[in-house]
Amino acid sequence: MKKSIRLLSIVLAGVMLLSTSALACTGVYVGKDVSDQGTYIIARSEDQGQSDYNKMFLVQPHVDNVPGRYIEDTATGFRIPLPATTYQYTYVPDYTRGDDGMYPGSCTNEYGVSVTGTVSTSTCDAWRSADPFIEPGLREAILAAAVAAVSKTAREAVDVLLGYVDEYGSEEGNTVMINDQNEAWYIEIYSGHHYCAMKMPDDKVAVYGNQNMIGLVDPNATAEDGYIYSTSSTNWGSPSRRASFTTWPNPSPTIAGGTPATCATGAA
Protein backbone atom coordinates (compact mmCIF):
# COMPACT_ATOMS: atom_id res chain seq x y z
CA MET A 1 0.00 0.00 0.00
CA LYS A 2 2.72 2.46 1.03
CA LYS A 3 4.70 1.55 -2.09
CA SER A 4 1.71 2.44 -4.27
CA ILE A 5 1.31 5.81 -2.55
CA ARG A 6 5.03 6.57 -2.95
CA LEU A 7 4.78 5.75 -6.65
CA LEU A 8 1.77 8.04 -6.98
CA SER A 9 3.71 10.85 -5.26
CA ILE A 10 6.60 10.44 -7.70
CA VAL A 11 4.26 10.56 -10.68
CA LEU A 12 2.50 13.66 -9.37
CA ALA A 13 5.84 15.39 -8.77
CA GLY A 14 6.80 14.67 -12.36
CA VAL A 15 3.52 16.05 -13.61
CA MET A 16 4.04 19.29 -11.69
CA LEU A 17 7.59 19.67 -12.98
CA LEU A 18 6.46 19.23 -16.58
CA SER A 19 3.43 21.52 -16.36
CA THR A 20 3.27 24.57 -18.61
CA SER A 21 1.03 27.60 -18.95
CA ALA A 22 -1.36 25.66 -21.22
CA LEU A 23 -4.97 25.28 -20.08
CA ALA A 24 -4.47 21.64 -19.09
CA CYS A 25 -5.73 19.44 -16.25
CA THR A 26 -4.57 16.31 -14.44
CA GLY A 27 -6.90 13.73 -12.87
CA VAL A 28 -5.91 11.54 -9.91
CA TYR A 29 -7.60 8.42 -8.53
CA VAL A 30 -6.68 6.31 -5.47
CA GLY A 31 -8.69 3.19 -4.68
CA LYS A 32 -9.83 2.65 -1.10
CA ASP A 33 -7.78 -0.54 -0.70
CA VAL A 34 -4.52 1.34 -1.33
CA SER A 35 -5.24 4.62 0.45
CA ASP A 36 -3.91 5.24 3.95
CA GLN A 37 -7.35 5.71 5.53
CA GLY A 38 -9.23 3.15 3.45
CA THR A 39 -11.22 5.74 1.49
CA TYR A 40 -11.44 6.67 -2.16
CA ILE A 41 -9.53 9.73 -3.33
CA ILE A 42 -10.51 11.54 -6.51
CA ALA A 43 -8.90 14.83 -7.47
CA ARG A 44 -8.18 17.15 -10.33
CA SER A 45 -5.60 19.88 -10.76
CA GLU A 46 -5.80 22.84 -13.09
CA ASP A 47 -2.33 23.03 -14.56
CA GLN A 48 -2.51 26.69 -15.48
CA GLY A 49 1.19 27.29 -14.86
CA GLN A 50 0.37 30.57 -13.12
CA SER A 51 -0.86 31.54 -9.66
CA ASP A 52 -3.84 33.69 -10.68
CA TYR A 53 -6.49 30.94 -10.47
CA ASN A 54 -7.22 31.10 -6.76
CA LYS A 55 -10.11 28.96 -5.52
CA MET A 56 -12.99 29.63 -3.15
CA PHE A 57 -14.67 27.03 -0.91
CA LEU A 58 -18.44 27.58 -0.98
CA VAL A 59 -21.55 25.74 0.22
CA GLN A 60 -24.82 25.49 -1.70
CA PRO A 61 -27.58 24.91 0.89
CA HIS A 62 -30.16 22.15 0.85
CA VAL A 63 -33.44 23.37 -0.68
CA ASP A 64 -36.64 21.62 0.30
CA ASN A 65 -39.82 21.62 -1.77
CA VAL A 66 -39.26 24.66 -3.99
CA PRO A 67 -40.39 23.70 -7.50
CA GLY A 68 -39.68 25.57 -10.73
CA ARG A 69 -35.93 26.05 -10.28
CA TYR A 70 -33.09 25.28 -12.69
CA ILE A 71 -29.31 25.44 -12.87
CA GLU A 72 -28.03 27.70 -15.62
CA ASP A 73 -24.80 28.02 -17.55
CA THR A 74 -24.74 31.81 -17.52
CA ALA A 75 -22.29 32.00 -20.42
CA THR A 76 -24.57 30.18 -22.87
CA GLY A 77 -28.06 30.28 -21.35
CA PHE A 78 -28.21 26.48 -21.20
CA ARG A 79 -30.50 25.30 -18.38
CA ILE A 80 -31.23 22.04 -16.59
CA PRO A 81 -34.45 21.89 -14.55
CA LEU A 82 -34.02 20.98 -10.89
CA PRO A 83 -36.41 18.94 -8.74
CA ALA A 84 -38.29 20.66 -5.94
CA THR A 85 -35.78 19.32 -3.40
CA THR A 86 -32.01 19.52 -3.96
CA TYR A 87 -29.15 18.49 -1.67
CA GLN A 88 -26.50 20.59 0.03
CA TYR A 89 -23.10 20.43 -1.63
CA THR A 90 -19.72 22.12 -1.39
CA TYR A 91 -17.92 23.44 -4.44
CA VAL A 92 -14.64 25.20 -5.28
CA PRO A 93 -15.08 27.73 -8.09
CA ASP A 94 -12.37 30.08 -9.29
CA TYR A 95 -12.09 33.43 -7.57
CA THR A 96 -13.14 34.95 -10.87
CA ARG A 97 -14.34 33.49 -14.18
CA GLY A 98 -15.61 36.67 -15.76
CA ASP A 99 -18.74 35.81 -17.71
CA ASP A 100 -17.86 32.17 -18.36
CA GLY A 101 -20.12 30.52 -15.78
CA MET A 102 -20.00 28.84 -12.38
CA TYR A 103 -17.26 26.20 -12.82
CA PRO A 104 -17.80 24.38 -9.50
CA GLY A 105 -14.61 22.32 -9.98
CA SER A 106 -15.44 19.58 -7.49
CA CYS A 107 -18.51 18.97 -5.34
CA THR A 108 -19.33 16.82 -2.33
CA ASN A 109 -22.94 16.65 -1.21
CA GLU A 110 -24.69 15.84 2.06
CA TYR A 111 -24.92 12.15 1.14
CA GLY A 112 -21.17 11.82 0.62
CA VAL A 113 -21.30 11.79 -3.19
CA SER A 114 -18.28 13.52 -4.73
CA VAL A 115 -17.93 14.70 -8.32
CA THR A 116 -14.76 16.17 -9.81
CA GLY A 117 -14.78 17.55 -13.30
CA THR A 118 -13.62 18.02 -15.69
CA VAL A 119 -10.46 16.98 -17.49
CA SER A 120 -11.11 18.21 -21.01
CA THR A 121 -10.59 15.95 -24.02
CA SER A 122 -11.21 15.96 -27.76
CA THR A 123 -11.78 13.42 -30.51
CA CYS A 124 -10.92 13.27 -34.20
CA ASP A 125 -12.76 15.06 -37.01
CA ALA A 126 -14.56 11.89 -38.12
CA TRP A 127 -16.09 11.39 -34.70
CA ARG A 128 -17.12 15.02 -34.32
CA SER A 129 -18.73 14.88 -37.75
CA ALA A 130 -20.67 11.70 -36.94
CA ASP A 131 -21.96 12.99 -33.58
CA PRO A 132 -21.35 16.75 -33.25
CA PHE A 133 -21.24 18.54 -29.94
CA ILE A 134 -24.46 20.35 -29.04
CA GLU A 135 -24.53 24.13 -28.63
CA PRO A 136 -25.74 25.12 -26.17
CA GLY A 137 -25.31 21.90 -24.22
CA LEU A 138 -23.83 20.50 -21.04
CA ARG A 139 -20.48 22.08 -20.18
CA GLU A 140 -17.94 21.82 -17.39
CA ALA A 141 -19.33 25.17 -16.22
CA ILE A 142 -22.24 23.48 -14.36
CA LEU A 143 -21.67 19.73 -14.74
CA ALA A 144 -20.44 18.78 -11.25
CA ALA A 145 -23.03 20.91 -9.44
CA ALA A 146 -25.91 19.69 -11.62
CA VAL A 147 -25.03 16.11 -10.62
CA ALA A 148 -24.24 16.66 -6.92
CA ALA A 149 -27.46 18.57 -6.33
CA VAL A 150 -29.68 15.58 -7.11
CA SER A 151 -27.74 12.35 -6.37
CA LYS A 152 -27.78 10.19 -3.23
CA THR A 153 -25.24 7.58 -4.40
CA ALA A 154 -22.35 7.40 -6.84
CA ARG A 155 -24.28 4.94 -8.97
CA GLU A 156 -27.23 7.33 -9.17
CA ALA A 157 -24.87 10.21 -9.98
CA VAL A 158 -23.48 8.31 -12.97
CA ASP A 159 -27.00 7.67 -14.20
CA VAL A 160 -27.90 11.34 -13.74
CA LEU A 161 -24.85 12.55 -15.69
CA LEU A 162 -25.35 10.14 -18.57
CA GLY A 163 -29.03 11.03 -18.58
CA TYR A 164 -28.12 14.69 -19.09
CA VAL A 165 -25.95 13.76 -22.07
CA ASP A 166 -28.76 11.60 -23.48
CA GLU A 167 -31.40 14.29 -23.10
CA TYR A 168 -29.55 17.55 -23.72
CA GLY A 169 -26.27 16.61 -25.38
CA SER A 170 -22.74 17.65 -24.42
CA GLU A 171 -21.07 20.79 -25.71
CA GLU A 172 -17.54 19.49 -25.09
CA GLY A 173 -15.43 16.40 -24.50
CA ASN A 174 -14.82 15.70 -20.82
CA THR A 175 -13.70 13.10 -18.31
CA VAL A 176 -15.35 13.03 -14.88
CA MET A 177 -14.84 11.04 -11.67
CA ILE A 178 -17.60 10.23 -9.18
CA ASN A 179 -17.46 8.35 -5.88
CA ASP A 180 -19.22 7.69 -2.59
CA GLN A 181 -18.12 5.49 0.32
CA ASN A 182 -18.89 2.29 -1.60
CA GLU A 183 -17.68 2.73 -5.19
CA ALA A 184 -15.98 5.02 -7.68
CA TRP A 185 -16.64 5.64 -11.38
CA TYR A 186 -14.70 7.22 -14.24
CA ILE A 187 -16.70 8.69 -17.14
CA GLU A 188 -15.55 9.76 -20.60
CA ILE A 189 -17.81 11.97 -22.75
CA TYR A 190 -16.65 11.74 -26.35
CA SER A 191 -19.12 13.77 -28.38
CA GLY A 192 -22.63 15.18 -28.37
CA HIS A 193 -24.24 11.94 -27.21
CA HIS A 194 -21.52 9.28 -26.83
CA TYR A 195 -19.88 8.25 -23.57
CA CYS A 196 -18.52 5.37 -21.52
CA ALA A 197 -18.57 4.99 -17.73
CA MET A 198 -16.23 2.51 -16.01
CA LYS A 199 -16.33 1.38 -12.39
CA MET A 200 -12.86 1.84 -10.92
CA PRO A 201 -10.97 -0.98 -9.16
CA ASP A 202 -10.48 -0.56 -5.40
CA ASP A 203 -6.83 -1.69 -5.44
CA LYS A 204 -5.40 0.65 -8.10
CA VAL A 205 -4.19 4.22 -8.49
CA ALA A 206 -4.33 6.31 -11.66
CA VAL A 207 -3.00 9.62 -12.94
CA TYR A 208 -4.15 10.89 -16.33
CA GLY A 209 -4.05 14.01 -18.44
CA ASN A 210 -6.24 15.45 -21.17
CA GLN A 211 -6.85 12.22 -23.04
CA ASN A 212 -9.39 9.42 -23.23
CA MET A 213 -8.08 6.34 -21.43
CA ILE A 214 -10.73 3.63 -21.90
CA GLY A 215 -9.95 1.23 -24.73
CA LEU A 216 -12.31 -1.21 -26.40
CA VAL A 217 -15.16 -2.50 -24.25
CA ASP A 218 -16.66 -5.97 -24.53
CA PRO A 219 -20.07 -5.46 -26.20
CA ASN A 220 -21.44 -8.15 -23.89
CA ALA A 221 -20.36 -6.30 -20.75
CA THR A 222 -23.08 -5.28 -18.33
CA ALA A 223 -23.37 -2.58 -15.71
CA GLU A 224 -22.65 -5.30 -13.15
CA ASP A 225 -19.34 -5.84 -14.98
CA GLY A 226 -18.57 -2.17 -14.40
CA TYR A 227 -19.39 -0.55 -17.75
CA ILE A 228 -22.22 1.68 -18.96
CA TYR A 229 -22.05 3.21 -22.41
CA SER A 230 -24.04 4.72 -25.22
CA THR A 231 -25.35 2.74 -28.15
CA SER A 232 -24.83 3.66 -31.80
CA SER A 233 -28.45 4.72 -32.18
CA THR A 234 -29.15 8.17 -33.61
CA ASN A 235 -32.31 8.50 -31.55
CA TRP A 236 -30.73 11.27 -29.49
CA GLY A 237 -32.65 12.49 -26.49
CA SER A 238 -34.35 9.17 -25.80
CA PRO A 239 -33.41 7.51 -22.49
CA SER A 240 -34.17 4.13 -24.09
CA ARG A 241 -31.12 4.46 -26.37
CA ARG A 242 -28.78 3.90 -23.41
CA ALA A 243 -28.02 0.53 -21.87
CA SER A 244 -29.13 1.57 -18.41
CA PHE A 245 -28.95 -0.09 -15.01
CA THR A 246 -32.50 -1.44 -15.29
CA THR A 247 -32.86 -2.25 -18.99
CA TRP A 248 -29.51 -3.90 -19.78
CA PRO A 249 -28.88 -5.50 -22.23
CA ASN A 250 -31.72 -3.97 -24.28
CA PRO A 251 -31.12 -2.01 -26.41
CA SER A 252 -28.11 -4.00 -27.52
CA PRO A 253 -24.92 -1.99 -26.80
CA THR A 254 -21.91 -1.52 -29.06
CA ILE A 255 -18.25 -0.78 -28.49
CA ALA A 256 -17.87 2.36 -26.40
CA GLY A 257 -18.42 5.45 -28.49
CA GLY A 258 -19.49 3.56 -31.62
CA THR A 259 -17.39 2.77 -34.68
CA PRO A 260 -14.65 5.45 -34.56
CA ALA A 261 -13.34 4.37 -31.14
CA THR A 262 -9.74 4.28 -32.36
CA CYS A 263 -9.59 7.98 -33.24
CA ALA A 264 -10.07 9.44 -29.75
CA THR A 265 -7.31 11.93 -28.96
CA GLY A 266 -6.14 14.21 -26.20
CA ALA A 267 -6.82 17.90 -25.68
CA ALA A 268 -4.92 20.73 -24.09
GIDA-V938785 format. One record per residue. N is the residue number from 1. RES is the residue in one letter. BURIAL is I if it has 16 or more other C-alpha atoms within 10 Angstrom, else O. Layout:
BEGIN
((N	RES	BURIAL) (N	RES	BURIAL))
END
This chain:
BEGIN
((1	M	O) (2	K	O) (3	K	O) (4	S	O) (5	I	O) (6	R	O) (7	L	O) (8	L	I) (9	S	O) (10	I	O) (11	V	O) (12	L	O) (13	A	O) (14	G	O) (15	V	I) (16	M	O) (17	L	O) (18	L	O) (19	S	I) (20	T	O) (21	S	O) (22	A	O) (23	L	O) (24	A	I) (25	C	I) (26	T	I) (27	G	I) (28	V	I) (29	Y	I) (30	V	I) (31	G	I) (32	K	I) (33	D	I) (34	V	I) (35	S	I) (36	D	O) (37	Q	O) (38	G	O) (39	T	I) (40	Y	I) (41	I	I) (42	I	I) (43	A	I) (44	R	I) (45	S	I) (46	E	I) (47	D	I) (48	Q	O) (49	G	O) (50	Q	O) (51	S	O) (52	D	O) (53	Y	O) (54	N	O) (55	K	O) (56	M	O) (57	F	O) (58	L	O) (59	V	O) (60	Q	O) (61	P	O) (62	H	O) (63	V	O) (64	D	O) (65	N	O) (66	V	O) (67	P	O) (68	G	O) (69	R	O) (70	Y	O) (71	I	I) (72	E	I) (73	D	I) (74	T	O) (75	A	O) (76	T	I) (77	G	O) (78	F	I) (79	R	I) (80	I	I) (81	P	O) (82	L	I) (83	P	I) (84	A	O) (85	T	O) (86	T	I) (87	Y	I) (88	Q	I) (89	Y	I) (90	T	I) (91	Y	I) (92	V	I) (93	P	I) (94	D	I) (95	Y	O) (96	T	O) (97	R	O) (98	G	O) (99	D	O) (100	D	O) (101	G	I) (102	M	I) (103	Y	I) (104	P	I) (105	G	I) (106	S	I) (107	C	I) (108	T	I) (109	N	I) (110	E	I) (111	Y	I) (112	G	I) (113	V	I) (114	S	I) (115	V	I) (116	T	I) (117	G	I) (118	T	I) (119	V	I) (120	S	I) (121	T	I) (122	S	I) (123	T	I) (124	C	O) (125	D	O) (126	A	O) (127	W	I) (128	R	O) (129	S	O) (130	A	O) (131	D	I) (132	P	I) (133	F	I) (134	I	I) (135	E	O) (136	P	I) (137	G	I) (138	L	I) (139	R	I) (140	E	I) (141	A	I) (142	I	I) (143	L	I) (144	A	I) (145	A	I) (146	A	I) (147	V	I) (148	A	I) (149	A	I) (150	V	I) (151	S	I) (152	K	I) (153	T	I) (154	A	I) (155	R	I) (156	E	O) (157	A	I) (158	V	I) (159	D	I) (160	V	I) (161	L	I) (162	L	I) (163	G	I) (164	Y	I) (165	V	I) (166	D	I) (167	E	O) (168	Y	I) (169	G	I) (170	S	I) (171	E	I) (172	E	I) (173	G	I) (174	N	I) (175	T	I) (176	V	I) (177	M	I) (178	I	I) (179	N	I) (180	D	I) (181	Q	O) (182	N	O) (183	E	I) (184	A	I) (185	W	I) (186	Y	I) (187	I	I) (188	E	I) (189	I	I) (190	Y	I) (191	S	I) (192	G	I) (193	H	I) (194	H	I) (195	Y	I) (196	C	I) (197	A	I) (198	M	I) (199	K	I) (200	M	I) (201	P	I) (202	D	I) (203	D	O) (204	K	O) (205	V	I) (206	A	O) (207	V	O) (208	Y	O) (209	G	I) (210	N	I) (211	Q	I) (212	N	I) (213	M	O) (214	I	O) (215	G	O) (216	L	O) (217	V	I) (218	D	O) (219	P	O) (220	N	O) (221	A	I) (222	T	I) (223	A	I) (224	E	O) (225	D	O) (226	G	O) (227	Y	I) (228	I	I) (229	Y	I) (230	S	I) (231	T	I) (232	S	I) (233	S	I) (234	T	O) (235	N	O) (236	W	I) (237	G	I) (238	S	O) (239	P	O) (240	S	O) (241	R	I) (242	R	I) (243	A	I) (244	S	I) (245	F	O) (246	T	O) (247	T	O) (248	W	I) (249	P	I) (250	N	O) (251	P	O) (252	S	I) (253	P	I) (254	T	I) (255	I	I) (256	A	I) (257	G	I) (258	G	I) (259	T	O) (260	P	O) (261	A	I) (262	T	O) (263	C	O) (264	A	I) (265	T	O) (266	G	O) (267	A	I) (268	A	O))
END
